[in-house]
Amino acid sequence: MTVITPTQISENTWRIEPRGEMRVPAILYADHELIEAMDHKVFEQVSNVAALPGIVQAAYAMPDAHWGYGFPIGGVAAFDPDEGGVISAGGVGFDISCGVRTLHTSLSLERIQPVKKRLADELSRSIPAGVGSTGRIHLSAKQMRDMLQRGARWAVEQGYGEEADLERTEEHGYMAGADPTMVSDRAKQRQMNEMGTLGSGNHYLEVQVVTDVYDETVAAGFSLKEGDVVVSIHCGSRGLGHQIGTEFLQSMALSAGRYGIRLPDRELACAPLQSDVGRRYLGAMRAGINCALANRQILTHLTRQVFEAVLPEVDLLLLYDVSHNTCKEESHEVDGHRRRLFVHRKGATRALGPGHRDLPMGLREVGQPVLIGGSMGTGSYILAGTKESETLAFSSSCHGAGRAMSRRAATKRWRGGDVVKELETRGILIRSPSLRGVAEEAPQAYKDVNRVVDAADRAGLSKKVARLEPLVCIKG
């Protein structure tokens, strides 16, 4: 097997020249240490993505990139449907539209400290978390169809939130073009009782404090300052998204030969955007996006109820909601021409710069908030999209710290109970139904989020605005 070695072309940019069946180069954004520590499988996977039909400009890997299914997690690629471009279920991921939303609390750290334990206990009781967790909401067939069609808009119409939330959510709360009829009965059954739940893995609800501000102007535009307490919610489309991904990966793998597609890796199963399979997956995936948006909206409502009970003076206002694991139809300039492209972002965040027409007026002047989750024992970040990112990676940035080791390896090295105790000595309260899950998510199992964010900032993908540290973490 040929060893793939990226060539450094600037401080935080690396390039793999087209070789073999690659149609375009692969570009990786990272500093030298992140590249050195990166699993070489990432180099292979991003090169394989660069060989897919209809890919435009380059295949990209973000600073938090690590090995994934087909695409690397932290992978970005855009495809032109008029040039045989494809859509890949592996390029979206199993947890469709996994994402983060951050809420202002208007509280200071001093106000939170006396009630922190009570807040942790009440949030843990009210927010279902863990493998197979179910909530108090049970959807009928009609409610399921409406939710998959209207996303967070449906949730707000049901009383789970406020109209203002939709303006601060990507796609204004719902993804157009969703087709619930393309979602299998099995996927719908899996989701029937899972709305308003966190799930497991790296999903969380955190109460956090702003410890550092790096850009006063943008922070003011985001209504953030040092000492502010915020709440961040990280979750996705739960069982429904996973089922959609599983089923369509099989369909795409079986149909690839029919469309004349030779797969460099079976996990890169894909279909032409203009094919029957491609169109069906688009309809189902967009419904999965709406499921995730509705889920985070309901979790926001449940969180507000807890805060209202513990701290009645609080009014939680949404800063922004960003999605990872999507494929979106967007307009981008390539070689001086505007083109309609379908941008896959797997473990990557959209990062629109100042002035972009898709941003709400309150944010358009400073750029899109880019919400970067760390681990439960390290900092998270709020960044802002840049104009340069449009030309660098189709307005994309990293989405988190990125794993440095597998979950299995983490459970061999750490015990969940020890992790909980150690974090409590640092003032971080962990609430989780699974100590094994806590061990899997031990802070040391992740890359250094500070280094990841610095690399994204220096590369121009997004710029640092504020750093957050956890106070309370509800884990699956």
C-alpha positions as CSV (number, residue, x, y, z in Angstrom):
1,M,0.0,0.0,0.0
2,T,1.3,3.4,-1.0
3,V,1.8,5.7,2.0
4,I,0.1,9.1,1.4
5,T,2.0,12.1,2.8
6,P,0.5,15.6,2.6
7,T,2.8,18.4,1.6
8,Q,2.8,21.6,3.7
9,I,2.0,24.7,1.6
10,S,1.5,27.2,4.5
11,E,1.5,27.2,8.3
12,N,-1.9,25.6,8.6
13,T,-2.6,24.2,5.1
14,W,-1.5,20.9,3.6
15,R,-2.1,19.4,0.2
16,I,-2.2,15.9,-1.4
17,E,-1.7,16.2,-5.1
18,P,-4.0,14.2,-7.4
19,R,-2.8,10.7,-7.9
20,G,-4.4,7.5,-9.1
21,E,-8.1,8.1,-9.6
22,M,-8.2,11.4,-7.7
23,R,-10.0,14.1,-9.8
24,V,-9.0,17.0,-7.6
25,P,-6.4,17.6,-4.8
26,A,-7.1,17.0,-1.2
27,I,-6.6,20.0,1.2
28,L,-6.1,19.6,5.0
29,Y,-6.2,22.5,7.4
30,A,-4.1,21.8,10.5
31,D,-0.9,22.7,12.2
32,H,2.2,20.5,12.1
33,E,1.5,18.7,15.4
34,L,-2.2,17.9,14.5
35,I,-1.0,16.5,11.1
36,E,1.7,14.4,12.8
37,A,-0.9,13.0,15.3
38,M,-3.6,12.5,12.6
39,D,-4.5,8.9,11.8
40,H,-3.1,8.2,8.3
41,K,-6.5,6.7,7.4
42,V,-7.7,10.3,7.2
43,F,-5.2,11.0,4.3
44,E,-6.5,7.9,2.5
45,Q,-10.1,8.7,3.1
46,V,-9.9,12.3,1.9
47,S,-8.0,11.1,-1.2
48,N,-10.7,8.6,-1.9
49,V,-13.3,11.4,-1.6
50,A,-11.3,13.4,-4.2
51,A,-11.9,10.5,-6.6
52,L,-15.7,10.7,-6.6
53,P,-17.6,11.8,-9.7
54,G,-18.5,15.5,-10.1
55,I,-16.4,16.7,-7.2
56,V,-15.5,20.4,-7.4
57,Q,-12.3,22.2,-6.5
58,A,-10.9,19.9,-3.8
59,A,-11.7,17.4,-1.0
60,Y,-11.2,19.1,2.4
61,A,-10.3,17.9,5.9
62,M,-10.8,20.2,8.9
63,P,-8.3,20.6,11.8
64,D,-10.3,18.1,13.9
65,A,-10.4,15.4,11.2
66,H,-10.3,11.8,12.2
67,W,-11.1,8.5,10.7
68,G,-14.8,8.0,9.9
69,Y,-17.1,5.8,7.8
70,G,-16.2,6.5,4.2
71,F,-15.6,10.2,4.6
72,P,-13.3,11.3,7.4
73,I,-15.1,13.0,10.2
74,G,-14.2,16.6,9.6
75,G,-14.6,16.1,5.8
76,V,-16.0,18.7,3.3
77,A,-16.7,18.1,-0.4
78,A,-18.9,19.8,-3.0
79,F,-20.5,18.2,-6.0
80,D,-22.0,19.6,-9.2
81,P,-25.2,17.7,-10.2
82,D,-24.8,18.9,-13.8
83,E,-21.4,17.2,-14.0
84,G,-22.5,13.8,-12.7
85,G,-22.0,14.9,-9.1
86,V,-23.0,12.4,-6.4
87,I,-24.4,12.4,-2.9
88,S,-23.0,10.0,-0.3
89,A,-24.8,8.8,2.8
90,G,-21.3,8.1,4.3
91,G,-20.4,11.7,3.4
92,V,-23.3,13.0,5.6
93,G,-23.0,10.5,8.4
94,F,-25.3,8.3,10.4
95,D,-26.3,11.0,12.9
96,I,-27.9,13.3,10.3
97,S,-27.8,17.0,11.3
98,C,-26.1,16.3,14.6
99,G,-25.4,19.9,15.8
100,V,-25.1,22.4,18.6
101,R,-27.2,25.3,19.8
102,T,-26.1,27.8,22.4
103,L,-28.5,29.8,24.6
104,H,-27.8,33.0,26.6
105,T,-28.9,33.0,30.2
106,S,-28.1,36.6,31.2
107,L,-26.7,35.1,34.4
108,S,-23.3,35.5,36.0
109,L,-21.1,32.7,37.4
110,E,-21.8,34.1,40.9
111,R,-25.5,33.7,40.5
112,I,-25.2,30.1,39.2
113,Q,-22.8,28.7,41.9
114,P,-25.2,28.5,44.8
115,V,-27.8,26.5,42.7
116,K,-25.4,24.6,40.5
117,K,-26.0,21.2,42.1
118,R,-29.7,21.6,42.1
119,L,-29.6,22.7,38.5
120,A,-27.5,19.7,37.5
121,D,-29.9,17.3,39.3
122,E,-33.0,18.9,37.7
123,L,-31.6,19.0,34.2
124,S,-30.6,15.3,34.6
125,R,-34.1,14.4,35.7
126,S,-35.8,16.4,32.9
127,I,-33.5,15.7,29.9
128,P,-33.6,12.0,28.9
129,A,-30.1,10.8,27.9
130,G,-28.3,7.6,27.1
131,V,-28.6,4.7,24.7
132,G,-32.2,4.1,23.7
133,S,-33.5,6.9,25.9
134,T,-37.1,7.9,25.4
135,G,-39.0,11.0,26.4
136,R,-42.5,12.1,27.4
137,I,-43.4,12.9,23.8
138,H,-45.1,10.1,21.7
139,L,-45.7,11.0,18.1
140,S,-48.7,9.7,16.1
141,A,-48.1,8.9,12.4
142,K,-49.5,12.4,11.4
143,Q,-47.3,14.2,14.0
144,M,-44.3,12.3,12.7
145,R,-45.0,13.3,9.1
146,D,-45.6,16.9,10.1
147,M,-42.4,17.0,12.2
148,L,-40.3,15.5,9.4
149,Q,-41.7,18.1,7.0
150,R,-41.4,21.2,9.2
151,G,-38.6,20.6,11.7
152,A,-38.2,23.2,14.5
153,R,-41.2,25.2,13.0
154,W,-43.4,22.2,13.9
155,A,-42.0,22.1,17.4
156,V,-42.6,25.8,17.9
157,E,-46.2,25.4,16.6
158,Q,-46.7,22.6,19.2
159,G,-45.6,25.0,22.0
160,Y,-42.0,24.0,22.3
161,G,-40.3,27.3,22.0
162,E,-40.7,30.7,20.5
163,E,-40.9,32.1,17.0
164,A,-37.7,34.1,17.6
165,D,-35.8,30.8,17.9
166,L,-36.4,30.1,14.3
167,E,-34.5,33.2,13.1
168,R,-31.4,32.0,14.9
169,T,-31.6,28.5,13.5
170,E,-30.0,27.4,10.2
171,E,-32.6,27.2,7.4
172,H,-34.9,29.3,9.7
173,G,-35.8,26.1,11.5
174,Y,-36.7,23.7,8.7
175,M,-35.1,22.2,5.6
176,A,-37.1,22.6,2.5
177,G,-37.4,19.6,0.2
178,A,-37.9,17.1,3.0
179,D,-39.9,14.1,1.9
180,P,-41.2,12.0,4.8
181,T,-42.5,9.3,2.4
182,M,-38.8,8.5,1.7
183,V,-38.2,7.7,5.4
184,S,-38.9,4.0,6.1
185,D,-41.5,2.8,8.7
186,R,-38.6,1.3,10.7
187,A,-36.8,4.7,10.9
188,K,-40.1,6.4,12.0
189,Q,-40.8,3.7,14.6
190,R,-37.3,4.2,16.1
191,Q,-38.0,7.9,16.5
192,M,-41.6,7.7,17.7
193,N,-40.6,8.0,21.4
194,E,-37.2,9.7,21.1
195,M,-38.1,13.3,20.5
196,G,-36.7,15.6,23.2
197,T,-33.8,13.2,24.1
198,L,-30.1,13.6,24.0
199,G,-29.0,10.1,23.1
200,S,-25.5,8.8,23.8
201,G,-22.0,9.1,22.6
202,N,-20.6,12.7,22.5
203,H,-24.0,14.3,22.9
204,Y,-24.5,16.6,25.9
205,L,-26.2,19.5,27.5
206,E,-23.8,21.8,29.2
207,V,-24.0,24.9,31.4
208,Q,-20.9,26.9,30.6
209,V,-19.2,30.2,31.5
210,V,-17.5,32.5,29.1
211,T,-13.9,32.7,30.4
212,D,-12.2,34.6,27.5
213,V,-13.2,37.0,24.8
214,Y,-10.9,37.3,21.8
215,D,-12.8,39.7,19.5
216,E,-14.7,42.3,21.5
217,T,-16.6,43.6,18.4
218,V,-18.0,40.2,17.3
219,A,-18.6,39.2,20.9
220,A,-20.7,42.3,21.4
221,G,-22.6,41.3,18.2
222,F,-23.2,37.9,19.8
223,S,-24.2,39.6,23.1
224,L,-21.4,37.8,24.9
225,K,-18.9,39.0,27.6
226,E,-16.6,37.4,30.1
227,G,-18.4,35.9,33.0
228,D,-21.6,35.2,31.1
229,V,-23.3,31.8,31.6
230,V,-24.6,30.1,28.6
231,V,-26.2,26.7,27.8
232,S,-25.1,24.5,24.9
233,I,-27.1,21.5,23.6
234,H,-25.4,19.0,21.3
235,C,-27.5,16.2,19.7
236,G,-28.9,15.1,16.4
237,S,-31.6,13.0,14.7
238,R,-31.2,9.9,17.0
239,G,-32.5,6.6,15.8
240,L,-34.2,8.0,12.7
241,G,-31.1,9.5,11.2
242,H,-29.1,6.3,11.9
243,Q,-31.7,4.2,10.2
244,I,-31.8,6.4,7.2
245,G,-28.0,6.3,6.9
246,T,-27.9,2.5,7.3
247,E,-30.6,1.8,4.7
248,F,-29.4,4.2,2.0
249,L,-25.7,3.1,2.3
250,Q,-26.9,-0.3,1.4
251,S,-29.0,1.0,-1.5
252,M,-26.2,3.2,-2.8
253,A,-23.6,0.3,-2.6
254,L,-26.0,-2.0,-4.6
255,S,-26.8,0.6,-7.2
256,A,-23.3,2.1,-7.8
257,G,-22.5,-0.3,-10.6
258,R,-25.7,0.5,-12.4
259,Y,-24.7,4.2,-12.5
260,G,-21.2,3.4,-13.7
261,I,-19.6,4.4,-10.4
262,R,-16.4,2.6,-9.2
263,L,-16.1,3.0,-5.5
264,P,-12.5,3.3,-4.1
265,D,-14.0,2.2,-0.8
266,R,-17.3,0.5,-0.4
267,E,-18.0,2.8,2.6
268,L,-18.1,5.7,0.1
269,A,-21.3,4.3,-1.4
270,C,-23.0,7.1,-3.3
271,A,-25.4,7.8,-6.1
272,P,-25.7,10.6,-8.7
273,L,-27.6,13.5,-7.4
274,Q,-30.0,13.3,-10.4
275,S,-30.7,9.6,-10.0
276,D,-33.7,8.0,-8.4
277,V,-31.6,6.8,-5.5
278,G,-30.0,10.2,-5.1
279,R,-33.3,12.0,-5.1
280,R,-34.8,9.6,-2.6
281,Y,-31.9,10.0,-0.2
282,L,-32.1,13.8,-0.5
283,G,-35.7,13.7,0.5
284,A,-35.1,11.3,3.4
285,M,-31.9,13.1,4.6
286,R,-33.7,16.5,4.6
287,A,-36.4,14.9,6.7
288,G,-33.6,13.7,9.1
289,I,-32.3,17.3,9.3
290,N,-35.8,18.5,10.3
291,C,-35.9,15.7,12.9
292,A,-32.7,17.0,14.5
293,L,-33.8,20.6,14.4
294,A,-37.1,19.7,16.0
295,N,-35.3,17.6,18.6
296,R,-33.0,20.4,19.7
297,Q,-35.9,22.8,19.8
298,I,-37.8,20.5,22.2
299,L,-34.7,20.1,24.3
300,T,-34.5,23.9,24.5
301,H,-38.0,24.0,25.8
302,L,-37.3,21.4,28.4
303,T,-34.2,23.3,29.5
304,R,-36.1,26.6,29.8
305,Q,-38.6,24.8,32.0
306,V,-35.8,23.7,34.4
307,F,-34.2,27.1,34.5
308,E,-37.6,28.7,35.1
309,A,-38.1,26.4,38.1
310,V,-34.6,27.0,39.6
311,L,-34.0,30.6,38.5
312,P,-37.3,32.2,37.7
313,E,-35.8,35.5,36.6
314,V,-33.9,33.8,33.6
315,D,-35.0,34.2,30.0
316,L,-33.0,31.8,27.8
317,L,-32.5,33.4,24.4
318,L,-31.1,31.5,21.5
319,L,-27.7,32.7,20.1
320,Y,-27.6,30.2,17.2
321,D,-28.2,26.6,16.1
322,V,-25.6,25.0,13.7
323,S,-25.8,21.6,12.1
324,H,-23.0,19.1,11.3
325,N,-23.5,16.0,9.1
326,T,-25.5,17.5,6.3
327,C,-25.5,17.9,2.5
328,K,-26.9,21.2,1.4
329,E,-27.7,22.7,-2.0
330,E,-25.8,26.0,-2.0
331,S,-24.4,28.6,-4.4
332,H,-20.7,29.1,-4.5
333,E,-18.2,30.9,-6.7
334,V,-15.7,28.6,-8.4
335,D,-13.2,30.0,-10.9
336,G,-15.1,33.2,-11.2
337,H,-18.5,31.7,-11.8
338,R,-21.5,31.0,-9.4
339,R,-22.4,27.3,-9.4
340,R,-25.1,25.3,-7.8
341,L,-23.4,22.7,-5.7
342,F,-24.3,20.2,-3.1
343,V,-21.9,20.6,-0.1
344,H,-21.3,17.6,2.2
345,R,-20.1,18.6,5.6
346,K,-19.5,15.5,7.8
347,G,-18.4,16.6,11.3
348,A,-18.0,20.1,9.9
349,T,-19.8,23.3,10.4
350,R,-21.1,25.9,8.0
351,A,-19.3,29.2,8.6
352,L,-20.9,32.0,6.7
353,G,-19.0,35.3,6.7
354,P,-20.2,38.9,7.4
355,G,-22.7,40.2,4.9
356,H,-24.0,36.8,3.8
357,R,-27.7,37.0,2.8
358,D,-28.6,33.8,4.6
359,L,-27.8,35.3,8.0
360,P,-30.4,37.0,10.1
361,M,-30.1,40.8,10.4
362,G,-28.8,40.7,14.0
363,L,-25.8,38.6,12.9
364,R,-25.2,39.6,9.3
365,E,-22.8,42.4,10.2
366,V,-20.4,40.1,12.2
367,G,-20.8,36.7,10.6
368,Q,-22.3,33.4,11.6
369,P,-21.7,31.9,15.1
370,V,-19.6,28.7,14.7
371,L,-20.2,26.6,17.8
372,I,-17.3,24.3,18.7
373,G,-17.8,21.6,21.3
374,G,-14.8,20.4,23.3
375,S,-15.1,17.6,25.8
376,M,-16.8,17.6,29.1
377,G,-13.5,18.5,30.9
378,T,-12.1,21.1,28.5
379,G,-13.2,24.3,26.9
380,S,-15.6,24.8,24.1
381,Y,-15.5,27.8,21.7
382,I,-17.7,30.2,19.9
383,L,-16.1,31.3,16.6
384,A,-17.4,33.4,13.7
385,G,-17.5,32.7,10.0
386,T,-15.2,34.6,7.7
387,K,-15.4,35.9,4.2
388,E,-12.2,34.0,3.4
389,S,-13.7,30.7,4.3
390,E,-15.9,30.9,1.1
391,T,-12.8,30.4,-1.0
392,L,-11.0,28.1,1.4
393,A,-13.5,25.4,1.9
394,F,-17.0,26.4,0.7
395,S,-17.7,28.4,3.9
396,S,-16.9,25.5,6.3
397,S,-15.0,25.1,9.5
398,C,-14.3,22.5,12.2
399,H,-17.0,21.2,14.5
400,G,-15.3,20.1,17.7
401,A,-12.1,18.8,19.2
402,G,-12.2,15.5,17.3
403,R,-11.4,12.1,18.9
404,A,-7.8,11.2,19.5
405,M,-8.6,7.5,20.4
406,S,-11.5,5.1,20.0
407,R,-14.2,4.7,22.6
408,R,-13.0,1.1,23.2
409,A,-9.5,2.3,23.9
410,A,-10.8,5.0,26.2
411,T,-12.8,2.5,28.3
412,K,-9.6,0.4,28.7
413,R,-7.7,3.4,30.0
414,W,-10.2,5.2,32.3
415,R,-13.1,4.3,34.6
416,G,-16.2,6.5,34.4
417,G,-16.5,6.9,38.2
418,D,-12.9,8.2,38.4
419,V,-13.5,10.7,35.6
420,V,-16.6,12.0,37.4
421,K,-14.7,12.5,40.7
422,E,-11.8,14.1,39.0
423,L,-14.0,16.6,37.2
424,E,-15.9,17.4,40.3
425,T,-12.7,18.5,42.0
426,R,-12.4,21.0,39.2
427,G,-16.0,22.3,39.8
428,I,-17.5,20.4,36.9
429,L,-20.6,18.4,37.8
430,I,-21.3,15.4,35.5
431,R,-24.7,13.7,35.4
432,S,-25.0,10.5,33.2
433,P,-26.9,7.3,33.2
434,S,-23.8,5.4,32.1
435,L,-20.4,5.4,33.7
436,R,-19.1,3.5,30.7
437,G,-20.3,6.3,28.5
438,V,-18.4,8.8,30.7
439,A,-15.3,6.7,30.3
440,E,-15.7,6.7,26.5
441,E,-15.9,10.5,26.6
442,A,-13.0,11.1,29.0
443,P,-11.5,14.5,28.1
444,Q,-8.1,12.9,27.3
445,A,-9.7,10.8,24.6
446,Y,-10.1,14.0,22.5
447,K,-7.6,16.2,20.6
448,D,-6.6,19.5,22.2
449,V,-9.5,21.7,21.3
450,N,-7.4,24.8,21.8
451,R,-5.0,23.7,19.1
452,V,-7.8,22.7,16.7
453,V,-9.5,26.1,17.1
454,D,-6.2,28.0,16.8
455,A,-5.5,26.1,13.5
456,A,-9.0,27.0,12.2
457,D,-8.5,30.6,13.2
458,R,-5.0,31.0,11.6
459,A,-6.1,29.2,8.5
460,G,-9.0,31.7,8.1
461,L,-11.8,29.1,8.2
462,S,-13.4,30.9,11.2
463,K,-12.1,33.3,13.8
464,K,-12.0,33.0,17.6
465,V,-14.6,35.0,19.5
466,A,-15.0,33.4,23.0
467,R,-13.9,30.5,25.1
468,L,-16.4,28.6,27.3
469,E,-15.7,26.2,30.2
470,P,-18.2,23.7,31.5
471,L,-19.9,24.0,34.9
472,V,-22.5,21.2,34.5
473,C,-22.6,18.5,31.9
474,I,-25.5,16.1,31.2
475,K,-24.1,13.2,29.2
476,G,-25.7,10.2,27.4
